[in-house]
């Protein structure tokens, strides 16, 4: 009996995709202070790691470095979580080339989820709806799709399979 691993893994990637979407939804439910608290701890760790003279800086200098870094960290978080979503969605869609209807469908689904996520944030206290975040999210999803296609290609070459 031969196991078709693609068919066997399809439900797993569907579940992982839905879990990723649920996680994004939960992050979007956080009000501005909860969201800020979540990113502040991570940002503080990054600032201290990357800037060895952070402790010796003036309070105003520390605040400025922290503020600039926190903005980057928050946008990278958007990009990263949507990169994971794009990757998982793409694996659910299956092996294919980049310029196909299924690839476009995956990217479109991620784009519309990013739009709905931003609309959702509009109704959360202290949060806003920003088209810039939709573009960052969609770019992350596209990167995840590219990574998944590269993984499919490499796996095919390593396994020596051709269909």
N, C-alpha and C positions, 0 to 999 in steps of 0.2 A: 504494500500500500504506500503510495507516494503522497506526501503532505505538500499542499500548495501553501507555502509560507505567506505569500502575498494576500491570499484570501483569509488565512488564519489571523494575520496581523491587522487586517482592515478594521475590525471592531475595536481593537486596542487603540488604534490611532484616532478613531472617532471619539472614544471615551477620553483620551488625553486632550484632544482638541476641545471638547466640551468642558473639561476641567480647567483648561487654560482660559477659556472664555469666562467661566464662572469666577476665576481668580481676578481677571481684569475687572469684571463687574463689581466684585467686592472692594477692590482698591478704589474704584470710582465712587463707591458709596461713602467713603470716608470724607468727612467735612474737611475744611481747609486746615484746621489745627491738627487733626489726626494725621492727615496726609503729610503735613509739614514735619510733625514729630517723627514720622516713619523715615522720611528722607534725611532729617537733620543728623541723626545718629550715624548714618552711613556716610554722609558728607563730612562730618567731623573726623571720622576715621581716615577718609581719603585725604583730607587737607593735611592732617598731621603726618601721614605717610609720605606724601609728595612734597611737602614744604617743611624741611628740617628746621628752619628758623621761625616757624609759626609762633612758637611760645615767646620768642623775644620781640615779636612785632607789637606795635601799639594796638590798643583795643579797636580803634577805628580801622587800622590796617587788617587786623584779623577779621573784622566784620565784612570788609570789602572782599577779601579773598574767599571767605566763607560764602558770601552771597553769590559771587560769580561761579564758584564751584558747585553750589547747590543747584543753580539753574541748569548747569551742564549735566549733573547727576540725574535730575528729574527728567530731562529730555532723553538721556541715555536709557533711563528706566522705561520710558514709553517705547523707544526704538527696540530695546531688548525683548520686552515681553511680547511685542507684536512680531518680532523675528521668530520667537518660539512658536507663536500662533501660526505664522505663515509656514514654518517648517512642518509642524504637525498636520495642518490642513493639507499641505502638499503631499505628505506621505499618505494621508487618507485617500487623496485623489489618485495615487498610484504612479507608477513609472511612466514617464513621458518626456518629450523634449520641451524646451522652454516656450517656444512660440506655438502653442496649441490652445485650443478652446478650453481645455481643462485647466491649464495654467492661468489663463485669463479669468476663468471662473473662480479659481482660488483667490487670486489677487482682488477681484471684485468683491467677493464675500468678505475678505479682510477689510477692505476699504469701507464697506457698508457697516461692518461691525465697529470700526473706528468712528464712523459718523454717529452711530447710535450711542456709543460710549461717550462722546463729547456732548451730545444732546442730553444724555442722562446726567452728566456732570453739571449741566446748566441748572438743574433743579436741586442740586446738593448745596447746602449753605457754604458760602465762601469759595465755591469752585466756579469755573467758567467754561464756556464752550469756545474752543479756539481751533480755527481751520489749520493753523500751523501744527497743532498736535495731530490732527488727522493726517497731514502730509508726513510727519515724522513716523507715525504709526504705520502708514502704508509703505513707507520706505523700509521700515523694519520688516514688514511682512514680505515685501519683495526680496529682501536679502535672505530671509528664511526659505523662500521658494527656490532661490538660486542655490542655496546650500543643499537643500534636499535633492535637487536635480543633480548636483555634483556628487552627492552620496550615492544616488542611484547609478550614475555613470561609473564611479569608482568600484562599487560593488559588482556591477556587471563585468567590468574588466578583470577584477580579482577572481571572480567565480568562473570567468570564461564562458558565460552564457550569452547566447544571441537568440533573439526571437524574431 
